[in-house]
Amino acid sequence: MTDVLETRSDAPTVIAPGGQPTEVSRPAGASRSRLPRHPALRLLRRPGVIVAAVIVAFAIATALVPELFATHDPTATAPADRLQTPGLAHWWGTDELGRDLYSRVVHGSSLTIAATALAIGIALVGGLALGVVAGFVGGTVDAVVMRIVDVFLAIPGLLLALAIVTALGFGTVPVAIAVGIGIIPGFARTTRSEVLRVKTLPYIDAARAGGASWGRILFTHVLPNSWGPVVVLAVLDFGAAILAVAALSFLGFGAAPPAAEWGTLISNGRNYLVTAPWVSLVPGLFVAAVVLSLNHLAKSLEEVQR
């Protein structure tokens, strides 16, 4: 007589050497099914993404509340401590006037990131407006708008920003406006291509057949489904905008001294590259770390969207 063994439906079985099925015990607390995770959560398992996020978060935090991170008064001079090497008293050394370099970089985050955020905001508004009008309306409007965008694309962004800031004048706000106008064409082209793609999808035709107006289709269907690549471009161009703002500040178009901007701090150390290279090297490395981190996060977000 053959014994019939009852097995649980959720417990796997194997055939023992004697020919009898045997249950394989599960570890305590093991779930019966593995729920799928959101792709964005998988990015948190990558060390590179975590490091990049920490660097960007630190830069944003220092821009919002620099007093919590600074160790010295960024404008206080100490001629006796000029050009000190990095150490315990001054983590990143001092500049030619004895000011703490770390505190000046921390306070410089406020002006640089504020100017960059304003530039990206200008580019988003202008680029979205031009891209949506060109892609959604089409026809002659599309041709005219895109030819104007092509003209601006033919001019290097930094050169265009330099020409604009020369006309507007010196200061953080003119620099931000110049950089923002310089990167509008990229946003306009990306937005237009996404609007054209979304317009061809079946649910747009279904919404139109259902009696939806063009305005409702635009704000309900087209714009929400065109945001993805534009957001990735905004994160990616945030790093490029930081470089542009720093470059214009380096050339002397930024805030007037003693205000600290990242580009100004790098420029101040040009005369001491041999005797005190850290005056320019440390702020430059910090800017490079922030920009590379933003680029890495943008590439990771782009992978998630695919």
N, C-alpha and C positions, 0 to 999 in steps of 0.2 A: 504493500500500500504506500502510495507516494504522499509525502507531506506537502501541503500547499502553504507556502510562506506569503503572508500578507506584507506588502511593502507600501510605504507612504509615497504618495505621488510626487512629493517635493524632495525625496531623498534618492540620489542616484544609486544604482545597483551594479555590481560586477559579478562575474561568474567565478566562483572559487575553483581551485584545482579539482575538487570532488564533484564538480558539476552543479553545485547548489548556488543559487543567487545569494549574495551577501550585500547588506546595506553598507554604504560608505558614510560614516558620520560626518556631519558638517561642523565647522567651528562654531562655538557659541556666539550668538548674535549675528550670524551671517544672514544676509537678506536673501530672499528667494529670487528676486530679480534685481538687476542692476539698472537703475534709472539713468537715462541719458543726461549728460551734463551739457550745460550751455557752452558753446565754443569759447565765449569770453572767459569763463571760469578756468578753462584749461590753460589759458595764458599765464595764470597765476602760478602754475607749476614750473614755469621757465625762469631760471635764475636771472637771465639777462633782462627779462621784462620787469622783474621785481626791482633789480638795481636801477633800471631806467626810471621806473615809477617813483622810487625813493628820491632820486636826484631831482626830478621835475617837481615833486611835492616839496622838497626842501627849498627850491628856488621860488616857488609860489608862496610858501609860508614866509620866507624872508621878505618877499615883496609886500605881503599884507601886514605883517607885524615885525619889522626889522629890529625893534627894540628888544624883543625877546631873545634874539640870537646874537646881537652885537655884544662884544666884550669891552669896547671903548667908545668914546665919543668920536664919530667919524671925522669931525672937523677940528678936533683939538690937536694943535701942533706941539711938538716936543723936539726942538732942534738937537738936543743932546742925544736923542734916540734915532736920529735920521739914518735910513738905509741899514737898519738892523736885519740880520738874517732871521728866517723863521725859527721860532723857539717857543718855550713855555710862556714867556711874557707876551709875545706877539706871535700868534699861531702861523700867520702867513707873512711875517716880517713887517717892516715899516717902509714908507715912501720917502721921498727926498725932503719932506718937511717933518718927518717923525710921526706921521699919522698911522694908526693901526690899519694895515691893508685889509685884513679880514673884515673888520667892521665897515670899511668903506665899500668893499664888494657887497656885503650884506645890504647896506643902505642903498647901494646902486641898483639893487634888484627892483626897488620900487619904481624908479624912473624908467628903467629899461623895459621891464615887463609891462608897465602901464602903457608906454608908447607902443610896444608890440601888440598888446591887446587892442588898442585903438586902431592900429593899422589893419589888423585882421578883421575887426568889425567893419571898417570902411570897405575893405575888399569883399567881405561877405555880402554886404548890402548892395554895393555897386555891381559885383559880379553876378549875384543872384538875379538882380533886376534885369541886367542886360541879357543873361543867359536864358531866363524864362521868357522874356519878350521875343528873343530871336527864335528859340526852339518851339514855343507854343504858337506864336502867330505865323511864323514861316514866311515864305514868299519874298517880296521885295524888302520887307522889314528885316528879315533874317539876313539877306544879302548885304544890306547897308550896315547893319550893326556889326556883322562879322568882319566886314572889310575895315571898319574903324578899329575893331579889336586886333586885327592882323597888323595894322600899322603900329599899334602900341607894342605888340609882341615882337616886332622887328627891332625895337629899341631895347637894349639890355635894361633890366629892371633897376639896377643900382644907378646906371647913368640917367635914367628917367627920373628917379627919385632925387638925384643930385641936382638936376635941372630945376625940378619943382621946388626943392627946399631953398635953392638960391633965389628963386622969385619970391617965396613966402617969407624968408628970413630965418634967423637962428632961433633955437629953442626946441624943447621936447615935443610940443604939439605940432609945429611945422614939420619936424622930422617924421612924426607918426603919420601925418596926412600924406607926405611925399611917398613914404614907403607903402602906405595903403593903396594909393593910386597906382603905384608901380606894379602891384601884384593883382590888380583887378582883372586884367585880361585872362590870366590863368583860371580864375574862378568862373569867368564868363564862359569860356570854352568848355570847361568841365560840366557846368550846369546845363549848357545847351545840349551837349551830347547825351546827358542823362534824361533830359526832358524829351528829346527825340526818341530815345529808347522806350521810355514809359508810354509815350503816345501810341506806339504800335502794339501794345499789349491788349489781349482780348477784353479785359474788364473795362478798358476805356470805351471801346465800342459798345459794350453792354450798357454802361452808364449813359452813354449818349442815346442809345436806342430806348432806354427807359425814361427819357425826357429830361435828364439832368442838364443844367445850363453849363456853358463853357466855364463860367466862373466857379461853379461848384466842382466841376471836374478838375479844374486847376488846383484849387485849395484843398480838396478832399482826397484826390487820387494822385495827381501828378507830383505836387510838391512833397508830400510825405514820402513818396517812393523814390524821390530823386536826391534825398539827403545824404545817403551813405557815402558815395565817393567825395561829395563836397566836404563832409566832416573830416574824412581822412586827409583831404587836401589842406583843410584848415590846420590840422595838427602838424602836417608836414611843413606847411608854409609858415607856421609859427616859429619854427627853428630858423628858416630862411629870413623871416622878418627880424628876428633877434640879431642875426648877422648883419643885415642891412642897417638896422638902427645903430648897432655898435660901430659899423663902418663909418656912418655919417658923424657919429659922436667922435670917433677917432680923428676925423678930418676937421673937427672943430665946429660942427654945426649943431651940437647938442646943447644941453643946459650949461649955463655959465658957471665957472668956479665960484665957490668951493663945492658945488653940488657934485655928487659922485654918480657917474654912469659907467657902465662896463667898458664902453669904447674909450671914454676919457681916461679911465684908469690905465688901460693898455697904452694909450698915447703918452701918458705922463712918464712912463718908464723908458721911452725910446732913447733918451740920453744916457741911460745907465745900464744898457744891455751888457756891457763888459764888466763893470764893477758891481752891479746889483741886478742881475737878470730876473730875480723873482718879482720885481716891481711890475714888469709886464708879463712875465711868464705865468704867474699864479692866476691873475684875472683871466688871461687868455685860455688857460687850461680849464678854468671853471666854465667859461662861455662855451668852449668846445664840448665839455661834458654834458651841459644842458642841451645843446643843439643835437648832439649825437643821441642822447636819450629820447628826445622828442621824435627824431627820425626813426629810431627803433620802435617806439610805441606806435607810430603811424604805420610802419610796415606790418607790425603785428595785428593792428586793427584791420588792415587791408586783407590779411590772410583769413581773419575770422569771417569777413563778409563774402569770401569766395565760396 
